[in-house]
Amino acid sequence: MNLKPEEISSVIKEQIKNYHNKYEILDYGTVLQVGDGIARVYGLSRCMEGELLEFESGVYGMALNLEEDNVGVVILGSDRDIKEGDIVKPTGKIVEVPVGEALIGRVVDALGNPIDGKGEIVAKDNRPIEYPAPGVLKRKKVNRPLQTGIKAIDAMMPIGKGQRELIIGDRQTGKTGIAIDTILNQKGKNVVCIYVAIGQKASSVAQLTEMLRAAGALEYTTVVCASASDFASMQYIAPYAGCALGEYFMEKGRDVLIVYDDLSKHAIAYRALSLLLERSPGREAYPGDVFYLHSRLLERSAHLSDERGGGSMTALPIVETLDGDVSAYIPTNIISITDGQIYLESNLFFAGQRPAVNVGLSVSRVGGAAQTKAMKKAVGTLRLDLAQYREMEVFTQFSSDLDDDTKQQLVYGQSLMRILRQGRGYPYSEAEQVVLLVTALGHIQQQLPVDRIGAFNAKLLSDFAASRAALMQDIGSTGVLTDENRKAILEQAKRSLADFLSAEAGSGR
């Protein structure tokens, strides 16, 4: 073989020209300790807080504690296959969840994996679970109503799109019922609904999902479930995952309603993780940053400016109290973060008032800005009348000798309380609420026994649907209650009352 020197030199020159000095620093970690869903990892010097980490077994974790000599990692799944000495790889990205239209109508876990048995979800986009809240300049004032379909709420403590309204009360007082009715009332209104179940029984979530499906509400709703049997880490990230999905639609210019049920259990899950990570406890043995835990979640709800698409995300966080104590740590925290609260009272609930809304302690800080003109006009002095009734009821419960005016006031108050009763799963349209409120404040129902008011209201709405459909449509489409419409409502109510009384007399009641 004859090798020419010039050929050898040309080959060497070509190789030198194409040579690239490539190197990669692999910042891998090693598991020092694992147990109770927490892993201590040595190494990972460039790890970020909230970064997604991959264990050797294929399980993922999230970095929460960045200490000098180790990283505290919350394991997002089972720690059964993780052992001391395992390699931990950084991913270089914050924990993300899939987002997009593909998740609507599905039941998913906190990581966006389907758990409804309907196959894989193919999502085009991912979004980090932690994201900065929109600044003041990116927001617009709350001025559009998000109606719940519940008379007591829409009339006296209205919720606007982009608002954060707390639902608070003791256990088993109907908090979830209000949230579900609100979701049902969004049918046909182009609102995406997200229900986040935290620390609930899986059977309860399954029943709730079936109820939404039966009502046709699952077509526009996503259920994010981190049940009581799931790991504390999954319960911790569930509301943030739901919020990330809501933000995706909000930034697309759509209206979103998100329910966090409930944040009391979310705080408990976070406390469990914090104690295992040896974070400092604060008041009532909760971690010191538990306020920030919920504030950075709820502040992400907003009504975006027109430049940002004009979308909105309305949050309905639910908090459970013990014996009506709203001054406990978690309730006071969330009351100070939100724009109002709907307080459900146990005594009212047990007395048969459903929903058991305490009008005196419930408030919406947005107020009339989130009401249509029709609703504002129909409500009139309702709140004041109820406050007078509650006060009079207390003073007269030990008195038997009452004057006629006081008796009339009590009867009127009782009729108002009965009118505000509403069955679960039957939200009212705005026009139906306006009709009932105008009739009530016109003292029409006061002429009936309290136990017959419900039957009369059903007949009244039926009569309006049959003979005054144009009037109802006009109120619903314009959002305005004219003096002529008010007069027409009262006239029809009087006719319906006369028909009802004659029917009652004929039946021997």
NUVEXLUM-171028 format. One record per residue (C-alpha): residue number from 1; residue in one letter; x, y, z. Coordinates in steps of 0.2 Angstrom, whole numbers. Each point is the difference from the previous one (the first is absolute). Example, Ala and Ser with C-alpha at 12.3 -4.5 7.8 and 13.67 -1.06 7.14 Angstrom:
BEGIN
SITE:num:residuo:u:v:w
SITE:1:A:62:-22:39
SITE:2:S:6:17:-3
This chain:
BEGIN
SITE:num:residuo:u:v:w
SITE:1:M:0:0:0
SITE:2:N:7:17:-5
SITE:3:L:-5:14:11
SITE:4:K:3:17:-6
SITE:5:P:5:13:14
SITE:6:E:-12:13:-8
SITE:7:E:-15:-11:1
SITE:8:I:3:-4:18
SITE:9:S:2:18:4
SITE:10:S:-16:5:-9
SITE:11:V:-10:-13:9
SITE:12:I:7:6:17
SITE:13:K:-4:18:-4
SITE:14:E:-18:-5:-5
SITE:15:Q:-2:-9:17
SITE:16:I:7:15:9
SITE:17:K:-12:11:-9
SITE:18:N:-15:-10:5
SITE:19:Y:5:-3:18
SITE:20:H:-11:7:13
SITE:21:N:4:0:18
SITE:22:K:-16:-6:7
SITE:23:Y:-2:-3:19
SITE:24:E:-15:-3:11
SITE:25:I:-1:2:19
SITE:26:L:-12:-12:7
SITE:27:D:-7:6:17
SITE:28:Y:-7:-16:7
SITE:29:G:-5:-3:18
SITE:30:T:0:-14:11
SITE:31:V:-14:-6:12
SITE:32:L:6:2:18
SITE:33:Q:-16:-4:9
SITE:34:V:-18:-5:-5
SITE:35:G:-16:-2:9
SITE:36:D:-18:7:3
SITE:37:G:0:7:-18
SITE:38:I:15:10:3
SITE:39:A:18:-2:-7
SITE:40:R:16:8:5
SITE:41:V:12:2:-15
SITE:42:Y:18:4:0
SITE:43:G:7:10:-14
SITE:44:L:-11:9:-13
SITE:45:S:10:16:4
SITE:46:R:-10:10:-14
SITE:47:C:-17:-6:5
SITE:48:M:-14:12:-1
SITE:49:E:-15:1:13
SITE:50:G:-15:-9:-7
SITE:51:E:11:-9:-13
SITE:52:L:-6:-17:-7
SITE:53:L:13:-14:5
SITE:54:E:0:-17:-7
SITE:55:F:5:-15:11
SITE:56:E:8:-16:-7
SITE:57:S:-16:-10:2
SITE:58:G:-9:12:-12
SITE:59:V:-10:9:14
SITE:60:Y:1:19:0
SITE:61:G:2:12:14
SITE:62:M:0:19:4
SITE:63:A:13:9:8
SITE:64:L:-6:10:15
SITE:65:N:14:3:12
SITE:66:L:17:6:-7
SITE:67:E:11:-2:15
SITE:68:E:19:2:1
SITE:69:D:5:-19:0
SITE:70:N:-16:-8:-8
SITE:71:V:-16:3:-9
SITE:72:G:-17:-5:8
SITE:73:V:-10:-8:-14
SITE:74:V:-19:-3:1
SITE:75:I:-4:-17:-9
SITE:76:L:-14:1:-13
SITE:77:G:-6:-17:2
SITE:78:S:5:-16:10
SITE:79:D:18:0:8
SITE:80:R:-1:-19:1
SITE:81:D:13:-3:-14
SITE:82:I:12:14:5
SITE:83:K:14:-5:11
SITE:84:E:16:8:7
SITE:85:G:14:2:-12
SITE:86:D:-12:2:-15
SITE:87:I:5:13:-14
SITE:88:V:-11:16:-1
SITE:89:K:0:9:-17
SITE:90:P:-5:18:-2
SITE:91:T:-12:5:-14
SITE:92:G:4:18:0
SITE:93:K:-19:5:0
SITE:94:I:-13:5:13
SITE:95:V:-13:-13:3
SITE:96:E:-13:1:-15
SITE:97:V:-17:-7:-4
SITE:98:P:-8:-2:-17
SITE:99:V:-13:13:-4
SITE:100:G:-12:2:-15
SITE:101:E:-17:-4:-7
SITE:102:A:4:-19:2
SITE:103:L:-2:1:19
SITE:104:I:-18:7:-1
SITE:105:G:-13:-13:5
SITE:106:R:14:-11:8
SITE:107:V:4:-5:18
SITE:108:V:19:1:3
SITE:109:D:12:-1:15
SITE:110:A:11:14:6
SITE:111:L:13:-4:-14
SITE:112:G:-13:1:-14
SITE:113:N:-1:-19:-2
SITE:114:P:-17:-7:-4
SITE:115:I:-9:-10:13
SITE:116:D:-17:-2:-8
SITE:117:G:4:-15:-11
SITE:118:K:-3:9:-16
SITE:119:G:17:-2:-7
SITE:120:E:15:11:-2
SITE:121:I:0:19:-1
SITE:122:V:9:8:-14
SITE:123:A:4:17:5
SITE:124:K:10:12:-11
SITE:125:D:6:12:13
SITE:126:N:7:-1:18
SITE:127:R:0:13:13
SITE:128:P:10:2:16
SITE:129:I:-11:-2:16
SITE:130:E:9:15:8
SITE:131:Y:-2:16:-10
SITE:132:P:0:19:5
SITE:133:A:-17:8:2
SITE:134:P:-4:14:-13
SITE:135:G:5:17:6
SITE:136:V:-11:15:3
SITE:137:L:2:7:-17
SITE:138:K:-5:-17:-8
SITE:139:R:-16:0:9
SITE:140:K:-17:8:-3
SITE:141:K:-13:4:13
SITE:142:V:-13:-14:4
SITE:143:N:-16:6:-9
SITE:144:R:-8:-15:-8
SITE:145:P:-12:-11:11
SITE:146:L:4:-19:2
SITE:147:Q:-17:-6:5
SITE:148:T:-2:-15:12
SITE:149:G:-18:-3:-3
SITE:150:I:-3:2:19
SITE:151:K:-12:14:5
SITE:152:A:8:4:16
SITE:153:I:17:2:-7
SITE:154:D:-4:8:-17
SITE:155:A:-11:13:9
SITE:156:M:10:5:15
SITE:157:M:18:-6:-2
SITE:158:P:3:0:-19
SITE:159:I:15:-8:-8
SITE:160:G:9:8:-14
SITE:161:K:11:-8:-13
SITE:162:G:18:1:6
SITE:163:Q:-5:1:18
SITE:164:R:5:-12:15
SITE:165:E:-14:-4:11
SITE:166:L:2:-11:15
SITE:167:I:-13:-13:5
SITE:168:I:2:-3:18
SITE:169:G:-9:-10:13
SITE:170:D:0:-15:11
SITE:171:R:0:-18:-6
SITE:172:Q:-16:-6:-9
SITE:173:T:-8:17:-2
SITE:174:G:-1:0:-19
SITE:175:K:16:8:-6
SITE:176:T:4:-12:-14
SITE:177:G:-19:1:-5
SITE:178:I:2:19:-4
SITE:179:A:16:-3:-10
SITE:180:I:-8:-14:-10
SITE:181:D:-16:10:-3
SITE:182:T:11:15:-7
SITE:183:I:8:-12:-12
SITE:184:L:-17:-7:-6
SITE:185:N:-6:18:-2
SITE:186:Q:14:3:-13
SITE:187:K:-7:-11:-13
SITE:188:G:-1:8:-17
SITE:189:K:9:16:7
SITE:190:N:17:-4:-8
SITE:191:V:9:-2:17
SITE:192:V:13:-13:3
SITE:193:C:-2:-8:17
SITE:194:I:13:-9:11
SITE:195:Y:-4:-9:16
SITE:196:V:15:-4:11
SITE:197:A:-3:-14:13
SITE:198:I:13:0:14
SITE:199:G:0:-13:13
SITE:200:Q:-18:-7:-3
SITE:201:K:-6:-17:-1
SITE:202:A:2:-8:-17
SITE:203:S:-18:-6:0
SITE:204:S:-6:18:4
SITE:205:V:9:7:-15
SITE:206:A:-6:-15:-11
SITE:207:Q:-18:5:5
SITE:208:L:3:18:-3
SITE:209:T:7:-4:-17
SITE:210:E:-15:-10:-5
SITE:211:M:-12:14:6
SITE:212:L:9:12:-12
SITE:213:R:0:-13:-14
SITE:214:A:-19:-3:2
SITE:215:A:-3:19:0
SITE:216:G:10:2:-16
SITE:217:A:13:11:10
SITE:218:L:15:-11:-3
SITE:219:E:0:5:-18
SITE:220:Y:8:17:6
SITE:221:T:8:-6:16
SITE:222:T:16:-8:5
SITE:223:V:2:-9:17
SITE:224:V:17:0:8
SITE:225:C:0:-13:14
SITE:226:A:13:-3:14
SITE:227:S:-11:-11:11
SITE:228:A:3:-4:19
SITE:229:S:9:-16:-5
SITE:230:D:13:9:-11
SITE:231:F:17:6:6
SITE:232:A:1:17:9
SITE:233:S:11:6:-14
SITE:234:M:-14:-3:-13
SITE:235:Q:-12:9:12
SITE:236:Y:12:14:1
SITE:237:I:3:3:-19
SITE:238:A:-19:-3:-5
SITE:239:P:-6:18:2
SITE:240:Y:15:7:-9
SITE:241:A:-3:-13:-14
SITE:242:G:-18:5:-2
SITE:243:C:5:19:0
SITE:244:A:13:-3:-14
SITE:245:L:-14:-8:-11
SITE:246:G:-11:15:4
SITE:247:E:13:12:-4
SITE:248:Y:2:-8:-17
SITE:249:F:-18:4:-5
SITE:250:M:0:17:9
SITE:251:E:15:5:-11
SITE:252:K:-9:-6:-15
SITE:253:G:-14:13:4
SITE:254:R:-12:-12:7
SITE:255:D:-10:1:17
SITE:256:V:5:-13:13
SITE:257:L:-8:-6:16
SITE:258:I:11:-10:12
SITE:259:V:-5:-7:17
SITE:260:Y:12:-6:13
SITE:261:D:-8:-12:11
SITE:262:D:7:2:13
SITE:263:L:15:11:5
SITE:264:S:-1:-6:18
SITE:265:K:5:-18:-5
SITE:266:H:13:8:-12
SITE:267:A:8:9:15
SITE:268:I:0:-16:10
SITE:269:A:9:-9:-15
SITE:270:Y:13:14:-1
SITE:271:R:3:-1:19
SITE:272:A:3:-18:-1
SITE:273:L:13:3:-13
SITE:274:S:8:14:9
SITE:275:L:2:-9:16
SITE:276:L:8:-15:-9
SITE:277:L:12:13:-8
SITE:278:E:3:8:17
SITE:279:R:-6:17:-5
SITE:280:S:-4:12:15
SITE:281:P:-18:-1:6
SITE:282:G:-9:16:4
SITE:283:R:-17:4:7
SITE:284:E:-10:-16:5
SITE:285:A:14:-10:-6
SITE:286:Y:-2:4:-18
SITE:287:P:16:5:-10
SITE:288:G:3:19:0
SITE:289:D:-2:1:-19
SITE:290:V:-18:-7:0
SITE:291:F:-7:17:-4
SITE:292:Y:11:1:-16
SITE:293:L:-5:-17:-4
SITE:294:H:-18:6:-4
SITE:295:S:3:18:-4
SITE:296:R:11:-5:-15
SITE:297:L:-13:-12:-6
SITE:298:L:-15:12:2
SITE:299:E:8:15:-7
SITE:300:R:2:-9:-17
SITE:301:S:-19:3:-2
SITE:302:A:-3:16:-9
SITE:303:H:-10:9:-14
SITE:304:L:13:4:-13
SITE:305:S:1:16:-9
SITE:306:D:-6:1:-18
SITE:307:E:18:1:-6
SITE:308:R:2:-17:8
SITE:309:G:-15:-8:-8
SITE:310:G:-13:5:13
SITE:311:G:-1:-18:7
SITE:312:S:-4:-3:18
SITE:313:M:2:-13:14
SITE:314:T:-13:0:14
SITE:315:A:6:-10:16
SITE:316:L:-12:-7:13
SITE:317:P:11:-7:14
SITE:318:I:-9:-10:13
SITE:319:V:6:0:18
SITE:320:E:-7:-11:14
SITE:321:T:-2:8:18
SITE:322:L:-2:-9:16
SITE:323:D:-15:5:10
SITE:324:G:-2:16:-10
SITE:325:D:17:7:5
SITE:326:V:5:12:-14
SITE:327:S:14:7:10
SITE:328:A:11:-16:-1
SITE:329:Y:17:1:-10
SITE:330:I:-5:-7:-17
SITE:331:P:-17:9:-1
SITE:332:T:7:17:5
SITE:333:N:14:-2:-13
SITE:334:I:-11:-3:-14
SITE:335:I:-14:13:5
SITE:336:S:14:13:-2
SITE:337:I:5:-7:-17
SITE:338:T:-17:-1:-8
SITE:339:D:-12:13:-6
SITE:340:G:-14:-5:11
SITE:341:Q:-8:-16:9
SITE:342:I:-16:-10:0
SITE:343:Y:-2:-5:18
SITE:344:L:-11:-16:2
SITE:345:E:-7:-1:18
SITE:346:S:-4:-17:8
SITE:347:N:-15:6:10
SITE:348:L:-8:6:-17
SITE:349:F:4:-17:-8
SITE:350:F:-8:-10:14
SITE:351:A:-15:12:0
SITE:352:G:-3:-5:-18
SITE:353:Q:6:15:-9
SITE:354:R:10:-6:-15
SITE:355:P:11:8:-5
SITE:356:A:4:4:17
SITE:357:V:8:17:-4
SITE:358:N:2:13:14
SITE:359:V:-4:16:-8
SITE:360:G:7:10:14
SITE:361:L:18:-8:0
SITE:362:S:0:-3:-19
SITE:363:V:7:14:-11
SITE:364:S:7:3:-18
SITE:365:R:13:14:-1
SITE:366:V:-4:2:-18
SITE:367:G:-18:4:4
SITE:368:G:-12:7:-13
SITE:369:A:14:2:-13
SITE:370:A:-3:-19:-4
SITE:371:Q:-19:2:-1
SITE:372:T:-11:4:-15
SITE:373:K:-12:15:1
SITE:374:A:-15:-12:1
SITE:375:M:7:-9:15
SITE:376:K:5:16:9
SITE:377:K:-17:7:-2
SITE:378:A:-9:-16:4
SITE:379:V:10:-2:17
SITE:380:G:-5:16:7
SITE:381:T:0:0:19
SITE:382:L:1:-19:1
SITE:383:R:16:0:10
SITE:384:L:-6:14:12
SITE:385:D:-17:-9:2
SITE:386:L:8:-17:5
SITE:387:A:12:9:12
SITE:388:Q:-15:8:9
SITE:389:Y:-9:-17:0
SITE:390:R:15:-9:8
SITE:391:E:1:14:13
SITE:392:M:-18:0:4
SITE:393:E:-1:-19:1
SITE:394:V:13:0:14
SITE:395:F:-9:14:10
SITE:396:T:-17:-8:-2
SITE:397:Q:3:-18:3
SITE:398:F:-3:2:19
SITE:399:S:-15:11:-2
SITE:400:S:-18:-5:-3
SITE:401:D:-8:17:-1
SITE:402:L:4:7:-17
SITE:403:D:-9:14:-9
SITE:404:D:-7:-2:-17
SITE:405:D:15:9:-9
SITE:406:T:13:-11:8
SITE:407:K:-10:-15:-5
SITE:408:Q:-1:5:-18
SITE:409:Q:18:4:0
SITE:410:L:4:-18:7
SITE:411:V:-12:-8:-13
SITE:412:Y:8:10:-14
SITE:413:G:18:-5:6
SITE:414:Q:-5:-18:1
SITE:415:S:-7:1:-18
SITE:416:L:16:7:-6
SITE:417:M:10:-14:8
SITE:418:R:-11:-13:-8
SITE:419:I:2:8:-17
SITE:420:L:19:-1:2
SITE:421:R:-1:-18:2
SITE:422:Q:6:-10:-15
SITE:423:G:2:-19:-3
SITE:424:R:17:-6:-5
SITE:425:G:3:-3:-19
SITE:426:Y:-13:12:-6
SITE:427:P:8:17:-3
SITE:428:Y:-12:14:-6
SITE:429:S:3:12:-15
SITE:430:E:2:18:3
SITE:431:A:-18:4:-7
SITE:432:E:-7:-13:12
SITE:433:Q:9:7:15
SITE:434:V:-6:18:-5
SITE:435:V:-18:-6:-1
SITE:436:L:1:-8:17
SITE:437:L:9:14:9
SITE:438:V:-12:14:-8
SITE:439:T:-15:-11:6
SITE:440:A:8:-2:17
SITE:441:L:4:18:3
SITE:442:G:-18:4:-6
SITE:443:H:-7:-10:15
SITE:444:I:-9:-12:-11
SITE:445:Q:6:-16:9
SITE:446:Q:-3:8:17
SITE:447:Q:-18:-4:-3
SITE:448:L:3:-19:0
SITE:449:P:5:-12:14
SITE:450:V:18:-2:1
SITE:451:D:-1:-19:-5
SITE:452:R:-9:4:-16
SITE:453:I:12:13:-7
SITE:454:G:11:-13:-8
SITE:455:A:-15:-7:-10
SITE:456:F:-6:17:-5
SITE:457:N:17:5:-6
SITE:458:A:0:-15:-11
SITE:459:K:-17:4:-7
SITE:460:L:5:18:-2
SITE:461:L:16:-4:-11
SITE:462:S:-11:-13:-10
SITE:463:D:-13:14:-4
SITE:464:F:14:12:-5
SITE:465:A:8:-13:-11
SITE:466:A:-17:-3:-9
SITE:467:S:-7:17:-1
SITE:468:R:14:13:2
SITE:469:A:14:-9:-9
SITE:470:A:4:16:-10
SITE:471:L:2:10:16
SITE:472:M:11:-13:8
SITE:473:Q:11:0:-16
SITE:474:D:1:19:0
SITE:475:I:6:1:18
SITE:476:G:13:-14:-4
SITE:477:S:7:7:-16
SITE:478:T:0:19:5
SITE:479:G:4:-2:19
SITE:480:V:-12:15:3
SITE:481:L:-16:0:10
SITE:482:T:-11:14:-6
SITE:483:D:-14:8:10
SITE:484:E:-12:-8:-12
SITE:485:N:7:-17:2
SITE:486:R:0:1:19
SITE:487:K:-19:5:-1
SITE:488:A:-3:-14:-12
SITE:489:I:9:-12:12
SITE:490:L:-11:5:15
SITE:491:E:-16:-1:-10
SITE:492:Q:4:-17:-6
SITE:493:A:5:-5:18
SITE:494:K:-17:6:6
SITE:495:R:-9:-10:-13
SITE:496:S:10:-16:4
SITE:497:L:-3:3:19
SITE:498:A:-19:1:-3
SITE:499:D:1:-16:-11
SITE:500:F:10:-9:14
SITE:501:L:-11:5:14
SITE:502:S:-16:-6:-9
SITE:503:A:9:-16:-4
SITE:504:E:5:-2:18
SITE:505:A:-18:3:6
SITE:506:G:-6:-12:-13
SITE:507:S:11:-14:7
SITE:508:G:-5:4:17
SITE:509:R:17:6:7
